[in-house]
Amino acid sequence: QVQVVESGGGLVQAGGSLRLSCAASGRTFSRYAMGWFRQAPGKEREFVAAISWSGSSTYYARSVKGRFTISRDNAKNTVYLQMNSLKPEDTAVYYCAARESSTVVPPRSGNEYNYWGQGTQVTVSS
């Protein structure tokens, strides 16, 4: 099992940057694919980015590709989401999720992830 805790959210002006962190417990973090999802008020949860257990594969939602970067440091049991050129429509609660997976391709559906954090609020003002 693994527990994940997000941090790094906050209020930022449009065009600004934030880096979210997701710290995971457990000694087998390197076996887990990791994903970031977000949910805006009144909207369904949506996929943002995912990274394979090794970090060799990453995937992004079309809406964030080129602006967000997902990365991981297995030695620190941490995955990051660097968010640049933020837009008001990026405002949401951002969730980190984990799934034990040895495949090259990380899951992109929330239903495939077993462990979720409590979320961190990101607010982008115009």
C-alpha positions in Angstrom: 0.0 0.0 0.0 1.0 3.6 -0.5 -0.2 6.9 0.9 0.2 10.1 -1.1 0.1 13.7 0.1 0.0 16.7 -2.2 1.4 20.1 -1.6 2.4 23.3 -3.4 -1.0 24.6 -4.4 -1.9 28.3 -4.0 -3.1 31.4 -5.7 -1.2 32.7 -8.7 -1.9 35.2 -11.4 -2.5 34.1 -15.0 0.8 33.4 -16.8 2.5 32.4 -13.5 3.9 29.1 -12.4 3.4 26.6 -9.6 5.1 23.3 -8.7 3.0 20.7 -7.1 4.6 17.9 -5.1 3.2 14.5 -4.2 5.0 12.7 -1.4 4.4 9.0 -1.2 5.0 6.6 1.7 6.3 3.1 1.5 9.4 1.5 0.2 8.0 0.4 -3.1 7.3 3.8 -4.6 9.3 2.9 -7.7 6.8 0.2 -8.6 4.0 2.7 -8.9 2.8 4.6 -11.9 1.7 8.1 -10.8 -0.9 10.5 -12.1 -2.2 13.9 -11.6 -5.9 14.7 -11.9 -8.0 17.8 -11.3 -11.5 18.7 -10.5 -13.0 22.2 -10.9 -16.2 23.3 -9.2 -19.2 21.8 -10.9 -17.1 19.7 -13.2 -16.0 16.1 -13.4 -12.6 15.0 -12.4 -10.2 15.0 -15.4 -6.8 13.6 -16.2 -3.9 16.0 -16.3 -0.7 14.0 -16.5 0.8 10.6 -15.8 4.2 9.1 -15.5 5.4 5.5 -15.6 7.1 3.8 -12.7 10.5 4.4 -14.2 9.8 7.9 -15.4 10.5 6.8 -19.0 7.0 7.5 -20.2 4.9 10.6 -19.6 1.4 11.5 -20.9 -0.5 14.8 -20.8 -4.0 16.0 -21.4 -4.2 18.1 -24.5 -5.2 21.1 -22.5 -1.9 21.2 -20.5 0.6 19.7 -23.0 3.5 22.1 -23.5 2.7 24.0 -20.3 2.9 21.3 -17.6 5.6 18.8 -16.9 5.4 15.7 -14.7 8.5 14.2 -13.2 9.5 11.9 -10.4 12.3 11.3 -8.0 12.1 7.7 -6.8 14.9 8.3 -4.3 12.7 10.9 -2.6 9.4 9.0 -3.2 8.1 12.2 -4.8 6.4 13.1 -8.0 6.1 16.7 -9.3 3.9 18.7 -11.5 5.5 21.8 -12.8 2.8 24.1 -14.1 3.8 27.1 -16.3 1.8 29.7 -18.2 -1.2 29.0 -15.9 -4.6 30.1 -17.1 -7.8 30.8 -15.1 -9.3 27.6 -16.5 -6.5 25.6 -14.7 -8.2 26.5 -11.4 -9.1 23.3 -9.7 -8.3 20.9 -6.8 -5.4 18.9 -8.0 -5.1 15.2 -6.9 -2.2 12.9 -7.0 -2.9 9.2 -7.6 -0.9 6.0 -7.5 -1.2 2.5 -9.0 1.2 -0.3 -8.8 2.2 -0.9 -12.4 5.2 -2.3 -14.2 4.0 -1.4 -17.6 5.7 1.2 -19.8 2.5 3.1 -20.4 1.0 4.7 -17.3 -2.7 4.6 -16.7 -4.7 7.7 -17.8 -8.0 6.8 -16.4 -8.8 7.7 -12.8 -10.6 4.4 -12.4 -7.2 2.6 -12.8 -5.6 4.3 -9.8 -5.9 2.7 -6.4 -4.6 5.4 -4.1 -5.5 9.0 -3.9 -4.4 12.1 -2.0 -6.6 14.7 -0.4 -5.9 17.2 -3.1 -4.4 20.7 -3.2 -6.2 23.8 -4.4 -4.8 25.8 -7.3 -6.4 29.1 -8.1 -5.4 31.2 -11.1 -6.6 34.7 -11.2 -7.1 36.7 -14.4 
